[in-house]
Amino acid sequence: MFSGRGTGPGALRCPALQQAVGDSDLAVPPSSAVTECARSIGDNRRFYATADTVGDLERLRQALGAKKLTLDSASYCTVLAARYAIAHPDRVNRLILDSAVPHDGLDPLELGAYPRAAAVLTKACADNHCASEPVQDLSRVVHNRHDGPVLLAALAALTAGKPELGPLLPALHTAAAGDYTALDTVLASVHHDSAATAKELGQGLHAGTQCQDMHALWGDAAARRPGAPPPPASP
């Protein structure tokens, strides 16, 4: 095993972003936390693209004196492994991709994930023999509170590994009827359980890499909002 740049002891530190997001890939942080993180890392944030880590991996192979690597990867690291294999096909013996993430054309808005919520809730309801219609409940809650991203992040967290949607189903049902107490309790519990340090899962690195890798609708990592003042000069 090896620690990539920006991870482990050398993790990028963004306390406000880390507290807001924890270990979630989908939680939406306040813009102030993102701005503070970008300012904290500074211009060096451009050096944390996946291509940079691919280069590190090749230098590691050279240092080890290995002719070829067998890469065992999970989640985001499947992107890294696939990109390494594309860049250095003659240096790869085999790849193990666990919970593979697409590395070409990843949607920055995660639009493909939203329709899956209905299938997940329907399956959970069948497993838990619930008497409600969770898909309709979810639709009504989102319509009333406009909190689709928050609920999607919660669904993702509660279905990572063994699904634990039992408490969410009745909470959605009572929320659809106008009582959000139980749902807010579930969401607060999900946020509490998602706490993670930068050393465990650094959100500064996560955000920095995504900004460098993704081709977003609004441009690349250098894009600014129309009319926004230029960024301050680095000291």
C-alpha positions, -999 to +999 in steps of 0.1 A: +000+000+000+011+036-005-002+070+005-009+092-025-001+129-025-024+149-002-033+118+019-022+102+051+003+122+072+005+148+044-033+153+041-046+187+029-062+204+059-096+222+054-113+221+088-146+238+078-150+217+047-141+185+066-166+192+093-194+201+068-189+170+046-172+143+066-167+112+045-196+119+021-191+121-016-225+139-021-230+162+008-232+198-002-210+221+018-215+258+023-197+279-003-177+296+024-161+263+034-151+256-002-136+292-006-117+289+027-103+255+016-092+269-018-075+298-001-059+276+025-043+252-001-035+281-024-022+277-059-007+243-051-042+228-054-035+225-092-010+198-084-036+172-071-052+160-103-054+123-109-028+126-136-003+139-110-009+108-089-005+086-120+029+101-124+037+094-088+027+058-092+050+054-122+079+069-102+071+045-074+073+016-099+106+028-111+119+031-075+108-004-067+126-017-098+094-036-109+088-042-146+050-044-141+025-036-114-007-055-102-030-028-089-057-036-063-080-006-060-114+004-047-137+034-052-119+065-065-086+045-067-102+025-095-101+057-115-064+060-107-057+024-116-076+027-149-058+060-158-024+044-150-032+014-172-042+038-201-010+058-196+013+028-191-003-003-206+030-021-208+037-016-171+005-033-159+002-070-151-034-070-140-060-047-124-084-054-096-113-029-096-136-030-066-167-007-066-154+009-098-160+045-105-163+056-142-133+076-152-146+090-185-174+115-186-183+115-149-213+137-145-205+166-120-242+170-111-247+132-104-279+133-124-277+095-130-279+088-093-313+104-087-334+079-106-318+051-086-332+064-054-367+050-063-353+015-070-334+015-038-364+026-017-387+002-034-363-027-026-358-015+010-396-013+015-400-049+002-373-061+025-388-043+055-424-050+047-433-013+051-469-002+047-461+032+031-450+042-004-415+055+002-410+068-034-441+089-032-431+101+003-396+110-009-411+129-039-435+149-016-407+158+009-384+170-019-412+190-034-419+207+000-384+212+013-362+213-019-337+191-001-330+164-028-292+166-025-294+162+012-316+131+010-295+116-018-264+119+004-283+103+032-295+074+010-259+069-002-246+068+033-273+044+046-267+020+017-229+019+018-222-017+028-252-034+044-283-012+038-297+004+070-328+021+056-352+008+083-354+041+103-356+063+071-387+047+057-412+057+084-394+090+089-400+098+052-437+088+056-443+111+086-423+139+069-445+136+038-475+142+062-459+173+075-440+162+106-402+164+099-390+155+134-381+119+128-365+127+094-344+155+108-332+131+135-322+105+109-304+131+088-286+145+119-275+109+128-262+104+093-242+136+095-228+126+129-218+092+117-201+106+086-175+125+106-139+118+094-106+134+097-085+147+068-061+119+074-089+093+070-107+109+040-096+144+031-122+166+016-097+192+006-080+166-016-114+153-028-125+188-039-092+197-054-089+166-075-125+168-087-120+205-097-089+195-117-104+163-133-139+172-141-151+191-172-180+210-155-207+229-172-193+262-158-157+256-170-125+243-154-110+249-120-099+284-131-135+296-139-149+325-119-185+337-116-194+366-140-186+399-122-167+382-094-134+400-084-102+384-094-086+361-068-061+377-045-025+374-054-005+346-036+019+360-010 
